[in-house]
Every structure is written in C-alpha cells, then in structure tokens.
C-alpha cells in the first residue's frame, strides 16, 4: 500500500464545478468502482453526493462522504 498526500481534483456535479482533495488510494478506489459500474467518475461522485444529502442528520462534507462510502462498500463486500 502506498500512502500519499491528498491530491485536489476538480469534478462537475449537477453542472457545478467543485474541488475534492483525496489521498491517491481513494482516487484509485473511486476510479475502480466507476470502471466496474461503467460510470464516468463525475457520475459516481454525483451519486455519492445525492446519498450524503439524503442521509439522516447533518450531511458530512463531500470528501468525508466519499471516504465513508468507499469504506462501507469494502465492508459490505467483506460480509458477502
């Protein structure tokens, strides 16, 4: 596993450009999920954004939501 500093990328969500800073391992994981689901990376991030806004309580920031979404995905797959 290679650890690294966060890298900032611009993404477009619902026609609005925003920047997200994630460590390389999280970008790689997101790209892998997008590839597996045959989605553009922006579309996957937009889906995560909708899920975070629809969740209970105050939504986390998008970067935190992405990390939590990826962790939950791995955890769910380990339980299968």
mmCIF file of the N, C-alpha and C atoms, coordinates in Angstrom:
data_MODEL
# 
_entry.id   MODEL 
# 
loop_
_atom_site.group_PDB 
_atom_site.id 
_atom_site.type_symbol 
_atom_site.label_atom_id 
_atom_site.label_alt_id 
_atom_site.label_comp_id 
_atom_site.label_asym_id 
_atom_site.label_entity_id 
_atom_site.label_seq_id 
_atom_site.pdbx_PDB_ins_code 
_atom_site.Cartn_x 
_atom_site.Cartn_y 
_atom_site.Cartn_z 
_atom_site.occupancy 
_atom_site.B_iso_or_equiv 
_atom_site.pdbx_formal_charge 
_atom_site.auth_seq_id 
_atom_site.auth_comp_id 
_atom_site.auth_asym_id 
_atom_site.auth_atom_id 
_atom_site.pdbx_PDB_model_num 
ATOM 1   N N  . UNK A 1 1  ? 0.853   -1.173  0.000   1.00 0.00 ? 1  UNK A N  1 
ATOM 2   C CA . UNK A 1 1  ? 0.000   0.000   0.000   1.00 0.00 ? 1  UNK A CA 1 
ATOM 3   C C  . UNK A 1 1  ? 0.896   1.232   0.000   1.00 0.00 ? 1  UNK A C  1 
ATOM 4   N N  . UNK A 1 2  ? 0.557   2.165   -0.868  1.00 0.00 ? 2  UNK A N  1 
ATOM 5   C CA . UNK A 1 2  ? 1.303   3.405   -0.947  1.00 0.00 ? 2  UNK A CA 1 
ATOM 6   C C  . UNK A 1 2  ? 0.497   4.522   -0.308  1.00 0.00 ? 2  UNK A C  1 
ATOM 7   N N  . UNK A 1 3  ? 1.080   5.147   0.685   1.00 0.00 ? 3  UNK A N  1 
ATOM 8   C CA . UNK A 1 3  ? 0.428   6.278   1.335   1.00 0.00 ? 3  UNK A CA 1 
ATOM 9   C C  . UNK A 1 3  ? 0.882   7.552   0.643   1.00 0.00 ? 3  UNK A C  1 
ATOM 10  N N  . UNK A 1 4  ? 0.007   8.508   0.567   1.00 0.00 ? 4  UNK A N  1 
ATOM 11  C CA . UNK A 1 4  ? 0.372   9.759   -0.079  1.00 0.00 ? 4  UNK A CA 1 
ATOM 12  C C  . UNK A 1 4  ? -0.467  10.905  0.434   1.00 0.00 ? 4  UNK A C  1 
ATOM 13  N N  . UNK A 1 5  ? -0.032  12.083  0.103   1.00 0.00 ? 5  UNK A N  1 
ATOM 14  C CA . UNK A 1 5  ? -0.753  13.296  0.491   1.00 0.00 ? 5  UNK A CA 1 
ATOM 15  C C  . UNK A 1 5  ? -1.981  13.469  -0.389  1.00 0.00 ? 5  UNK A C  1 
ATOM 16  N N  . UNK A 1 6  ? -2.992  14.151  0.133   1.00 0.00 ? 6  UNK A N  1 
ATOM 17  C CA . UNK A 1 6  ? -4.184  14.395  -0.684  1.00 0.00 ? 6  UNK A CA 1 
ATOM 18  C C  . UNK A 1 6  ? -3.851  15.137  -1.978  1.00 0.00 ? 6  UNK A C  1 
ATOM 19  N N  . UNK A 1 7  ? -4.582  14.762  -3.015  1.00 0.00 ? 7  UNK A N  1 
ATOM 20  C CA . UNK A 1 7  ? -4.473  15.406  -4.317  1.00 0.00 ? 7  UNK A CA 1 
ATOM 21  C C  . UNK A 1 7  ? -5.816  16.050  -4.617  1.00 0.00 ? 7  UNK A C  1 
ATOM 22  N N  . UNK A 1 8  ? -5.784  17.300  -5.034  1.00 0.00 ? 8  UNK A N  1 
ATOM 23  C CA . UNK A 1 8  ? -7.018  18.021  -5.331  1.00 0.00 ? 8  UNK A CA 1 
ATOM 24  C C  . UNK A 1 8  ? -7.359  17.842  -6.811  1.00 0.00 ? 8  UNK A C  1 
ATOM 25  N N  . UNK A 1 9  ? -8.633  17.529  -7.069  1.00 0.00 ? 9  UNK A N  1 
ATOM 26  C CA . UNK A 1 9  ? -9.138  17.420  -8.442  1.00 0.00 ? 9  UNK A CA 1 
ATOM 27  C C  . UNK A 1 9  ? -10.447 18.188  -8.535  1.00 0.00 ? 9  UNK A C  1 
ATOM 28  N N  . UNK A 1 10 ? -10.698 18.708  -9.717  1.00 0.00 ? 10 UNK A N  1 
ATOM 29  C CA . UNK A 1 10 ? -11.974 19.370  -9.980  1.00 0.00 ? 10 UNK A CA 1 
ATOM 30  C C  . UNK A 1 10 ? -12.935 18.359  -10.575 1.00 0.00 ? 10 UNK A C  1 
ATOM 31  N N  . UNK A 1 11 ? -14.155 18.363  -10.089 1.00 0.00 ? 11 UNK A N  1 
ATOM 32  C CA . UNK A 1 11 ? -15.210 17.498  -10.616 1.00 0.00 ? 11 UNK A CA 1 
ATOM 33  C C  . UNK A 1 11 ? -16.454 18.358  -10.839 1.00 0.00 ? 11 UNK A C  1 
ATOM 34  N N  . UNK A 1 12 ? -17.312 17.887  -11.727 1.00 0.00 ? 12 UNK A N  1 
ATOM 35  C CA . UNK A 1 12 ? -18.554 18.590  -12.007 1.00 0.00 ? 12 UNK A CA 1 
ATOM 36  C C  . UNK A 1 12 ? -19.715 17.757  -11.494 1.00 0.00 ? 12 UNK A C  1 
ATOM 37  N N  . UNK A 1 13 ? -20.521 18.356  -10.636 1.00 0.00 ? 13 UNK A N  1 
ATOM 38  C CA . UNK A 1 13 ? -21.690 17.697  -10.052 1.00 0.00 ? 13 UNK A CA 1 
ATOM 39  C C  . UNK A 1 13 ? -22.898 18.571  -10.355 1.00 0.00 ? 13 UNK A C  1 
ATOM 40  N N  . UNK A 1 14 ? -23.852 18.011  -11.073 1.00 0.00 ? 14 UNK A N  1 
ATOM 41  C CA . UNK A 1 14 ? -25.081 18.736  -11.434 1.00 0.00 ? 14 UNK A CA 1 
ATOM 42  C C  . UNK A 1 14 ? -24.760 20.080  -12.087 1.00 0.00 ? 14 UNK A C  1 
ATOM 43  N N  . UNK A 1 15 ? -23.771 20.076  -12.982 1.00 0.00 ? 15 UNK A N  1 
ATOM 44  C CA . UNK A 1 15 ? -23.409 21.280  -13.702 1.00 0.00 ? 15 UNK A CA 1 
ATOM 45  C C  . UNK A 1 15 ? -22.588 22.283  -12.914 1.00 0.00 ? 15 UNK A C  1 
ATOM 46  N N  . UNK A 1 16 ? -22.183 21.915  -11.714 1.00 0.00 ? 16 UNK A N  1 
ATOM 47  C CA . UNK A 1 16 ? -21.448 22.820  -10.826 1.00 0.00 ? 16 UNK A CA 1 
ATOM 48  C C  . UNK A 1 16 ? -20.066 22.219  -10.559 1.00 0.00 ? 16 UNK A C  1 
ATOM 49  N N  . UNK A 1 17 ? -19.023 23.001  -10.816 1.00 0.00 ? 17 UNK A N  1 
ATOM 50  C CA . UNK A 1 17 ? -17.660 22.510  -10.602 1.00 0.00 ? 17 UNK A CA 1 
ATOM 51  C C  . UNK A 1 17 ? -17.254 22.714  -9.147  1.00 0.00 ? 17 UNK A C  1 
ATOM 52  N N  . UNK A 1 18 ? -16.631 21.680  -8.589  1.00 0.00 ? 18 UNK A N  1 
ATOM 53  C CA . UNK A 1 18 ? -16.141 21.746  -7.212  1.00 0.00 ? 18 UNK A CA 1 
ATOM 54  C C  . UNK A 1 18 ? -14.813 21.005  -7.133  1.00 0.00 ? 18 UNK A C  1 
ATOM 55  N N  . UNK A 1 19 ? -14.043 21.280  -6.116  1.00 0.00 ? 19 UNK A N  1 
ATOM 56  C CA . UNK A 1 19 ? -12.759 20.600  -5.913  1.00 0.00 ? 19 UNK A CA 1 
ATOM 57  C C  . UNK A 1 19 ? -12.870 19.623  -4.759  1.00 0.00 ? 19 UNK A C  1 
ATOM 58  N N  . UNK A 1 20 ? -12.232 18.481  -4.935  1.00 0.00 ? 20 UNK A N  1 
ATOM 59  C CA . UNK A 1 20 ? -12.209 17.451  -3.899  1.00 0.00 ? 20 UNK A CA 1 
ATOM 60  C C  . UNK A 1 20 ? -10.754 17.062  -3.675  1.00 0.00 ? 20 UNK A C  1 
ATOM 61  N N  . UNK A 1 21 ? -10.344 16.992  -2.420  1.00 0.00 ? 21 UNK A N  1 
ATOM 62  C CA . UNK A 1 21 ? -8.992  16.551  -2.064  1.00 0.00 ? 21 UNK A CA 1 
ATOM 63  C C  . UNK A 1 21 ? -9.079  15.178  -1.419  1.00 0.00 ? 21 UNK A C  1 
ATOM 64  N N  . UNK A 1 22 ? -8.463  14.197  -2.060  1.00 0.00 ? 22 UNK A N  1 
ATOM 65  C CA . UNK A 1 22 ? -8.420  12.829  -1.541  1.00 0.00 ? 22 UNK A CA 1 
ATOM 66  C C  . UNK A 1 22 ? -7.019  12.270  -1.710  1.00 0.00 ? 22 UNK A C  1 
ATOM 67  N N  . UNK A 1 23 ? -6.671  11.345  -0.842  1.00 0.00 ? 23 UNK A N  1 
ATOM 68  C CA . UNK A 1 23 ? -5.410  10.640  -0.969  1.00 0.00 ? 23 UNK A CA 1 
ATOM 69  C C  . UNK A 1 23 ? -5.468  9.746   -2.216  1.00 0.00 ? 23 UNK A C  1 
ATOM 70  N N  . UNK A 1 24 ? -4.288  9.464   -2.820  1.00 0.00 ? 24 UNK A N  1 
ATOM 71  C CA . UNK A 1 24 ? -4.252  8.665   -4.054  1.00 0.00 ? 24 UNK A CA 1 
ATOM 72  C C  . UNK A 1 24 ? -5.000  7.332   -3.958  1.00 0.00 ? 24 UNK A C  1 
ATOM 73  N N  . UNK A 1 25 ? -4.943  6.663   -2.797  1.00 0.00 ? 25 UNK A N  1 
ATOM 74  C CA . UNK A 1 25 ? -5.635  5.367   -2.687  1.00 0.00 ? 25 UNK A CA 1 
ATOM 75  C C  . UNK A 1 25 ? -7.147  5.529   -2.833  1.00 0.00 ? 25 UNK A C  1 
ATOM 76  N N  . UNK A 1 26 ? -7.700  6.645   -2.364  1.00 0.00 ? 26 UNK A N  1 
ATOM 77  C CA . UNK A 1 26 ? -9.136  6.869   -2.503  1.00 0.00 ? 26 UNK A CA 1 
ATOM 78  C C  . UNK A 1 26 ? -9.500  7.224   -3.942  1.00 0.00 ? 26 UNK A C  1 
ATOM 79  N N  . UNK A 1 27 ? -8.647  8.012   -4.619  1.00 0.00 ? 27 UNK A N  1 
ATOM 80  C CA . UNK A 1 27 ? -8.899  8.281   -6.038  1.00 0.00 ? 27 UNK A CA 1 
ATOM 81  C C  . UNK A 1 27 ? -8.860  6.974   -6.831  1.00 0.00 ? 27 UNK A C  1 
ATOM 82  N N  . UNK A 1 28 ? -7.885  6.133   -6.549  1.00 0.00 ? 28 UNK A N  1 
ATOM 83  C CA . UNK A 1 28 ? -7.774  4.852   -7.260  1.00 0.00 ? 28 UNK A CA 1 
ATOM 84  C C  . UNK A 1 28 ? -8.996  3.974   -7.000  1.00 0.00 ? 28 UNK A C  1 
ATOM 85  N N  . UNK A 1 29 ? -9.457  3.940   -5.757  1.00 0.00 ? 29 UNK A N  1 
ATOM 86  C CA . UNK A 1 29 ? -10.636 3.138   -5.419  1.00 0.00 ? 29 UNK A CA 1 
ATOM 87  C C  . UNK A 1 29 ? -11.875 3.670   -6.132  1.00 0.00 ? 29 UNK A C  1 
ATOM 88  N N  . UNK A 1 30 ? -12.047 4.987   -6.142  1.00 0.00 ? 30 UNK A N  1 
ATOM 89  C CA . UNK A 1 30 ? -13.191 5.586   -6.837  1.00 0.00 ? 30 UNK A CA 1 
ATOM 90  C C  . UNK A 1 30 ? -13.149 5.269   -8.327  1.00 0.00 ? 30 UNK A C  1 
ATOM 91  N N  . UNK A 1 31 ? -11.973 5.405   -8.922  1.00 0.00 ? 31 UNK A N  1 
ATOM 92  C CA . UNK A 1 31 ? -11.833 5.114   -10.349 1.00 0.00 ? 31 UNK A CA 1 
ATOM 93  C C  . UNK A 1 31 ? -12.149 3.651   -10.634 1.00 0.00 ? 31 UNK A C  1 
ATOM 94  N N  . UNK A 1 32 ? -11.739 2.756   -9.737  1.00 0.00 ? 32 UNK A N  1 
ATOM 95  C CA . UNK A 1 32 ? -12.038 1.339   -9.900  1.00 0.00 ? 32 UNK A CA 1 
ATOM 96  C C  . UNK A 1 32 ? -13.528 1.055   -9.836  1.00 0.00 ? 32 UNK A C  1 
ATOM 97  N N  . UNK A 1 33 ? -14.222 1.667   -8.890  1.00 0.00 ? 33 UNK A N  1 
ATOM 98  C CA . UNK A 1 33 ? -15.674 1.479   -8.777  1.00 0.00 ? 33 UNK A CA 1 
ATOM 99  C C  . UNK A 1 33 ? -16.365 2.042   -10.019 1.00 0.00 ? 33 UNK A C  1 
ATOM 100 N N  . UNK A 1 34 ? -15.956 3.227   -10.443 1.00 0.00 ? 34 UNK A N  1 
ATOM 101 C CA . UNK A 1 34 ? -16.560 3.838   -11.636 1.00 0.00 ? 34 UNK A CA 1 
ATOM 102 C C  . UNK A 1 34 ? -16.368 2.927   -12.850 1.00 0.00 ? 34 UNK A C  1 
ATOM 103 N N  . UNK A 1 35 ? -15.186 2.370   -12.988 1.00 0.00 ? 35 UNK A N  1 
ATOM 104 C CA . UNK A 1 35 ? -14.900 1.452   -14.103 1.00 0.00 ? 35 UNK A CA 1 
ATOM 105 C C  . UNK A 1 35 ? -15.778 0.208   -13.998 1.00 0.00 ? 35 UNK A C  1 
ATOM 106 N N  . UNK A 1 36 ? -15.852 -0.381  -12.798 1.00 0.00 ? 36 UNK A N  1 
ATOM 107 C CA . UNK A 1 36 ? -16.667 -1.584  -12.591 1.00 0.00 ? 36 UNK A CA 1 
ATOM 108 C C  . UNK A 1 36 ? -18.144 -1.329  -12.895 1.00 0.00 ? 36 UNK A C  1 
ATOM 109 N N  . UNK A 1 37 ? -18.617 -0.152  -12.555 1.00 0.00 ? 37 UNK A N  1 
ATOM 110 C CA . UNK A 1 37 ? -20.031 0.176   -12.751 1.00 0.00 ? 37 UNK A CA 1 
ATOM 111 C C  . UNK A 1 37 ? -20.290 0.872   -14.086 1.00 0.00 ? 37 UNK A C  1 
ATOM 112 N N  . UNK A 1 38 ? -19.223 1.010   -14.872 1.00 0.00 ? 38 UNK A N  1 
ATOM 113 C CA . UNK A 1 38 ? -19.311 1.645   -16.196 1.00 0.00 ? 38 UNK A CA 1 
ATOM 114 C C  . UNK A 1 38 ? -19.934 3.043   -16.112 1.00 0.00 ? 38 UNK A C  1 
ATOM 115 N N  . UNK A 1 39 ? -19.418 3.808   -15.172 1.00 0.00 ? 39 UNK A N  1 
ATOM 116 C CA . UNK A 1 39 ? -19.881 5.179   -14.954 1.00 0.00 ? 39 UNK A CA 1 
ATOM 117 C C  . UNK A 1 39 ? -18.709 6.142   -15.099 1.00 0.00 ? 39 UNK A C  1 
ATOM 118 N N  . UNK A 1 40 ? -18.957 7.345   -15.598 1.00 0.00 ? 40 UNK A N  1 
ATOM 119 C CA . UNK A 1 40 ? -17.922 8.372   -15.504 1.00 0.00 ? 40 UNK A CA 1 
ATOM 120 C C  . UNK A 1 40 ? -17.674 8.679   -14.022 1.00 0.00 ? 40 UNK A C  1 
ATOM 121 N N  . UNK A 1 41 ? -16.454 9.045   -13.695 1.00 0.00 ? 41 UNK A N  1 
ATOM 122 C CA . UNK A 1 41 ? -16.107 9.356   -12.307 1.00 0.00 ? 41 UNK A CA 1 
ATOM 123 C C  . UNK A 1 41 ? -17.027 10.441  -11.740 1.00 0.00 ? 41 UNK A C  1 
ATOM 124 N N  . UNK A 1 42 ? -17.306 11.476  -12.538 1.00 0.00 ? 42 UNK A N  1 
ATOM 125 C CA . UNK A 1 42 ? -18.197 12.547  -12.064 1.00 0.00 ? 42 UNK A CA 1 
ATOM 126 C C  . UNK A 1 42 ? -19.576 12.011  -11.708 1.00 0.00 ? 42 UNK A C  1 
ATOM 127 N N  . UNK A 1 43 ? -20.080 11.049  -12.480 1.00 0.00 ? 43 UNK A N  1 
ATOM 128 C CA . UNK A 1 43 ? -21.410 10.481  -12.205 1.00 0.00 ? 43 UNK A CA 1 
ATOM 129 C C  . UNK A 1 43 ? -21.409 9.708   -10.889 1.00 0.00 ? 43 UNK A C  1 
ATOM 130 N N  . UNK A 1 44 ? -20.341 8.959   -10.627 1.00 0.00 ? 44 UNK A N  1 
ATOM 131 C CA . UNK A 1 44 ? -20.252 8.225   -9.361  1.00 0.00 ? 44 UNK A CA 1 
ATOM 132 C C  . UNK A 1 44 ? -20.197 9.195   -8.186  1.00 0.00 ? 44 UNK A C  1 
ATOM 133 N N  . UNK A 1 45 ? -19.383 10.224  -8.307  1.00 0.00 ? 45 UNK A N  1 
ATOM 134 C CA . UNK A 1 45 ? -19.280 11.213  -7.230  1.00 0.00 ? 45 UNK A CA 1 
ATOM 135 C C  . UNK A 1 45 ? -20.616 11.926  -7.034  1.00 0.00 ? 45 UNK A C  1 
ATOM 136 N N  . UNK A 1 46 ? -21.319 12.211  -8.111  1.00 0.00 ? 46 UNK A N  1 
ATOM 137 C CA . UNK A 1 46 ? -22.643 12.843  -8.002  1.00 0.00 ? 46 UNK A CA 1 
ATOM 138 C C  . UNK A 1 46 ? -23.614 11.929  -7.262  1.00 0.00 ? 46 UNK A C  1 
ATOM 139 N N  . UNK A 1 47 ? -23.537 10.629  -7.517  1.00 0.00 ? 47 UNK A N  1 
ATOM 140 C CA . UNK A 1 47 ? -24.409 9.673   -6.822  1.00 0.00 ? 47 UNK A CA 1 
ATOM 141 C C  . UNK A 1 47 ? -24.101 9.660   -5.321  1.00 0.00 ? 47 UNK A C  1 
ATOM 142 N N  . UNK A 1 48 ? -22.820 9.661   -4.979  1.00 0.00 ? 48 UNK A N  1 
ATOM 143 C CA . UNK A 1 48 ? -22.423 9.702   -3.566  1.00 0.00 ? 48 UNK A CA 1 
ATOM 144 C C  . UNK A 1 48 ? -22.921 11.004  -2.930  1.00 0.00 ? 48 UNK A C  1 
ATOM 145 N N  . UNK A 1 49 ? -22.833 12.099  -3.675  1.00 0.00 ? 49 UNK A N  1 
ATOM 146 C CA . UNK A 1 49 ? -23.296 13.390  -3.173  1.00 0.00 ? 49 UNK A CA 1 
ATOM 147 C C  . UNK A 1 49 ? -24.792 13.353  -2.862  1.00 0.00 ? 49 UNK A C  1 
ATOM 148 N N  . UNK A 1 50 ? -25.590 12.768  -3.738  1.00 0.00 ? 50 UNK A N  1 
ATOM 149 C CA . UNK A 1 50 ? -27.036 12.660  -3.502  1.00 0.00 ? 50 UNK A CA 1 
ATOM 150 C C  . UNK A 1 50 ? -27.299 11.809  -2.263  1.00 0.00 ? 50 UNK A C  1 
ATOM 151 N N  . UNK A 1 51 ? -26.594 10.687  -2.146  1.00 0.00 ? 51 UNK A N  1 
ATOM 152 C CA . UNK A 1 51 ? -26.781 9.803   -0.984  1.00 0.00 ? 51 UNK A CA 1 
ATOM 153 C C  . UNK A 1 51 ? -26.448 10.521  0.321   1.00 0.00 ? 51 UNK A C  1 
ATOM 154 N N  . UNK A 1 52 ? -25.378 11.322  0.314   1.00 0.00 ? 52 UNK A N  1 
ATOM 155 C CA . UNK A 1 52 ? -24.997 12.016  1.557   1.00 0.00 ? 52 UNK A CA 1 
ATOM 156 C C  . UNK A 1 52 ? -26.036 13.057  1.935   1.00 0.00 ? 52 UNK A C  1 
ATOM 157 N N  . UNK A 1 53 ? -26.633 13.723  0.944   1.00 0.00 ? 53 UNK A N  1 
ATOM 158 C CA . UNK A 1 53 ? -27.635 14.751  1.227   1.00 0.00 ? 53 UNK A CA 1 
ATOM 159 C C  . UNK A 1 53 ? -28.962 14.138  1.671   1.00 0.00 ? 53 UNK A C  1 
ATOM 160 N N  . UNK A 1 54 ? -29.232 12.907  1.235   1.00 0.00 ? 54 UNK A N  1 
ATOM 161 C CA . UNK A 1 54 ? -30.481 12.229  1.599   1.00 0.00 ? 54 UNK A CA 1 
ATOM 162 C C  . UNK A 1 54 ? -30.385 11.477  2.925   1.00 0.00 ? 54 UNK A C  1 
ATOM 163 N N  . UNK A 1 55 ? -29.189 11.403  3.496   1.00 0.00 ? 55 UNK A N  1 
ATOM 164 C CA . UNK A 1 55 ? -29.000 10.660  4.740   1.00 0.00 ? 55 UNK A CA 1 
ATOM 165 C C  . UNK A 1 55 ? -29.573 11.405  5.937   1.00 0.00 ? 55 UNK A C  1 
ATOM 166 N N  . UNK A 1 56 ? -29.625 10.724  7.075   1.00 0.00 ? 56 UNK A N  1 
ATOM 167 C CA . UNK A 1 56 ? -30.161 11.349  8.291   1.00 0.00 ? 56 UNK A CA 1 
ATOM 168 C C  . UNK A 1 56 ? -29.195 12.384  8.870   1.00 0.00 ? 56 UNK A C  1 
ATOM 169 N N  . UNK A 1 57 ? -29.743 13.352  9.544   1.00 0.00 ? 57 UNK A N  1 
ATOM 170 C CA . UNK A 1 57 ? -28.916 14.343  10.233  1.00 0.00 ? 57 UNK A CA 1 
ATOM 171 C C  . UNK A 1 57 ? -28.208 15.287  9.283   1.00 0.00 ? 57 UNK A C  1 
ATOM 172 N N  . UNK A 1 58 ? -27.236 15.999  9.834   1.00 0.00 ? 58 UNK A N  1 
ATOM 173 C CA . UNK A 1 58 ? -26.443 16.921  9.029   1.00 0.00 ? 58 UNK A CA 1 
ATOM 174 C C  . UNK A 1 58 ? -25.516 16.120  8.125   1.00 0.00 ? 58 UNK A C  1 
ATOM 175 N N  . UNK A 1 59 ? -25.501 16.411  6.832   1.00 0.00 ? 59 UNK A N  1 
ATOM 176 C CA . UNK A 1 59 ? -24.636 15.649  5.934   1.00 0.00 ? 59 UNK A CA 1 
ATOM 177 C C  . UNK A 1 59 ? -23.162 15.985  6.172   1.00 0.00 ? 59 UNK A C  1 
ATOM 178 N N  . UNK A 1 60 ? -22.293 14.987  6.018   1.00 0.00 ? 60 UNK A N  1 
ATOM 179 C CA . UNK A 1 60 ? -20.856 15.261  6.112   1.00 0.00 ? 60 UNK A CA 1 
ATOM 180 C C  . UNK A 1 60 ? -20.411 16.028  4.868   1.00 0.00 ? 60 UNK A C  1 
ATOM 181 N N  . UNK A 1 61 ? -19.207 16.588  4.914   1.00 0.00 ? 61 UNK A N  1 
ATOM 182 C CA . UNK A 1 61 ? -18.711 17.220  3.695   1.00 0.00 ? 61 UNK A CA 1 
ATOM 183 C C  . UNK A 1 61 ? -18.487 16.128  2.642   1.00 0.00 ? 61 UNK A C  1 
ATOM 184 N N  . UNK A 1 62 ? -18.395 16.527  1.387   1.00 0.00 ? 62 UNK A N  1 
ATOM 185 C CA . UNK A 1 62 ? -18.336 15.558  0.296   1.00 0.00 ? 62 UNK A CA 1 
ATOM 186 C C  . UNK A 1 62 ? -17.105 14.660  0.390   1.00 0.00 ? 62 UNK A C  1 
ATOM 187 N N  . UNK A 1 63 ? -15.971 15.210  0.730   1.00 0.00 ? 63 UNK A N  1 
ATOM 188 C CA . UNK A 1 63 ? -14.759 14.395  0.839   1.00 0.00 ? 63 UNK A CA 1 
ATOM 189 C C  . UNK A 1 63 ? -14.926 13.312  1.897   1.00 0.00 ? 63 UNK A C  1 
ATOM 190 N N  . UNK A 1 64 ? -15.455 13.677  3.038   1.00 0.00 ? 64 UNK A N  1 
ATOM 191 C CA . UNK A 1 64 ? -15.705 12.705  4.099   1.00 0.00 ? 64 UNK A CA 1 
ATOM 192 C C  . UNK A 1 64 ? -16.726 11.668  3.646   1.00 0.00 ? 64 UNK A C  1 
ATOM 193 N N  . UNK A 1 65 ? -17.769 12.111  2.951   1.00 0.00 ? 65 UNK A N  1 
ATOM 194 C CA . UNK A 1 65 ? -18.795 11.185  2.460   1.00 0.00 ? 65 UNK A CA 1 
ATOM 195 C C  . UNK A 1 65 ? -18.199 10.168  1.487   1.00 0.00 ? 65 UNK A C  1 
ATOM 196 N N  . UNK A 1 66 ? -17.287 10.607  0.639   1.00 0.00 ? 66 UNK A N  1 
ATOM 197 C CA . UNK A 1 66 ? -16.649 9.691   -0.317  1.00 0.00 ? 66 UNK A CA 1 
ATOM 198 C C  . UNK A 1 66 ? -15.839 8.639   0.426   1.00 0.00 ? 66 UNK A C  1 
ATOM 199 N N  . UNK A 1 67 ? -15.041 9.056   1.385   1.00 0.00 ? 67 UNK A N  1 
ATOM 200 C CA . UNK A 1 67 ? -14.242 8.090   2.152   1.00 0.00 ? 67 UNK A CA 1 
ATOM 201 C C  . UNK A 1 67 ? -15.143 7.084   2.873   1.00 0.00 ? 67 UNK A C  1 
ATOM 202 N N  . UNK A 1 68 ? -16.207 7.590   3.512   1.00 0.00 ? 68 UNK A N  1 
ATOM 203 C CA . UNK A 1 68 ? -17.132 6.705   4.228   1.00 0.00 ? 68 UNK A CA 1 
ATOM 204 C C  . UNK A 1 68 ? -17.848 5.764   3.268   1.00 0.00 ? 68 UNK A C  1 
ATOM 205 N N  . UNK A 1 69 ? -18.246 6.253   2.100   1.00 0.00 ? 69 UNK A N  1 
ATOM 206 C CA . UNK A 1 69 ? -18.936 5.444   1.102   1.00 0.00 ? 69 UNK A CA 1 
ATOM 207 C C  . UNK A 1 69 ? -18.025 4.307   0.632   1.00 0.00 ? 69 UNK A C  1 
ATOM 208 N N  . UNK A 1 70 ? -16.761 4.642   0.364   1.00 0.00 ? 70 UNK A N  1 
ATOM 209 C CA . UNK A 1 70 ? -15.812 3.611   -0.073  1.00 0.00 ? 70 UNK A CA 1 
ATOM 210 C C  . UNK A 1 70 ? -15.573 2.581   1.032   1.00 0.00 ? 70 UNK A C  1 
ATOM 211 N N  . UNK A 1 71 ? -15.427 3.038   2.271   1.00 0.00 ? 71 UNK A N  1 
ATOM 212 C CA . UNK A 1 71 ? -15.217 2.113   3.385   1.00 0.00 ? 71 UNK A CA 1 
ATOM 213 C C  . UNK A 1 71 ? -16.419 1.188   3.546   1.00 0.00 ? 71 UNK A C  1 
ATOM 214 N N  . UNK A 1 72 ? -17.613 1.761   3.475   1.00 0.00 ? 72 UNK A N  1 
ATOM 215 C CA . UNK A 1 72 ? -18.827 0.953   3.606   1.00 0.00 ? 72 UNK A CA 1 
ATOM 216 C C  . UNK A 1 72 ? -18.928 -0.068  2.475   1.00 0.00 ? 72 UNK A C  1 
ATOM 217 N N  . UNK A 1 73 ? -18.544 0.320   1.278   1.00 0.00 ? 73 UNK A N  1 
ATOM 218 C CA . UNK A 1 73 ? -18.567 -0.604  0.135   1.00 0.00 ? 73 UNK A CA 1 
ATOM 219 C C  . UNK A 1 73 ? -17.638 -1.789  0.385   1.00 0.00 ? 73 UNK A C  1 
ATOM 220 N N  . UNK A 1 74 ? -16.433 -1.512  0.860   1.00 0.00 ? 74 UNK A N  1 
ATOM 221 C CA . UNK A 1 74 ? -15.477 -2.587  1.156   1.00 0.00 ? 74 UNK A CA 1 
ATOM 222 C C  . UNK A 1 74 ? -16.005 -3.460  2.289   1.00 0.00 ? 74 UNK A C  1 
ATOM 223 N N  . UNK A 1 75 ? -16.519 -2.843  3.334   1.00 0.00 ? 75 UNK A N  1 
ATOM 224 C CA . UNK A 1 75 ? -17.059 -3.589  4.474   1.00 0.00 ? 75 UNK A CA 1 
ATOM 225 C C  . UNK A 1 75 ? -18.210 -4.489  4.041   1.00 0.00 ? 75 UNK A C  1 
ATOM 226 N N  . UNK A 1 76 ? -19.110 -3.963  3.222   1.00 0.00 ? 76 UNK A N  1 
ATOM 227 C CA . UNK A 1 76 ? -20.237 -4.761  2.734   1.00 0.00 ? 76 UNK A CA 1 
ATOM 228 C C  . UNK A 1 76 ? -19.761 -5.942  1.894   1.00 0.00 ? 76 UNK A C  1 
ATOM 229 N N  . UNK A 1 77 ? -18.752 -5.717  1.074   1.00 0.00 ? 77 UNK A N  1 
ATOM 230 C CA . UNK A 1 77 ? -18.231 -6.804  0.234   1.00 0.00 ? 77 UNK A CA 1 
ATOM 231 C C  . UNK A 1 77 ? -17.533 -7.875  1.063   1.00 0.00 ? 77 UNK A C  1 
ATOM 232 N N  . UNK A 1 78 ? -16.894 -7.475  2.141   1.00 0.00 ? 78 UNK A N  1 
ATOM 233 C CA . UNK A 1 78 ? -16.233 -8.457  3.018   1.00 0.00 ? 78 UNK A CA 1 
ATOM 234 C C  . UNK A 1 78 ? -17.260 -9.338  3.716   1.00 0.00 ? 78 UNK A C  1 
ATOM 235 N N  . UNK A 1 79 ? -18.457 -8.809  3.930   1.00 0.00 ? 79 UNK A N  1 
ATOM 236 C CA . UNK A 1 79 ? -19.508 -9.551  4.608   1.00 0.00 ? 79 UNK A CA 1 
ATOM 237 C C  . UNK A 1 79 ? -20.302 -10.466 3.693   1.00 0.00 ? 79 UNK A C  1 
ATOM 238 N N  . UNK A 1 80 ? -20.062 -10.367 2.388   1.00 0.00 ? 80 UNK A N  1 
ATOM 239 C CA . UNK A 1 80 ? -20.825 -11.192 1.434   1.00 0.00 ? 80 UNK A CA 1 
ATOM 240 C C  . UNK A 1 80 ? -20.363 -12.625 1.440   1.00 0.00 ? 80 UNK A C  1 
# 
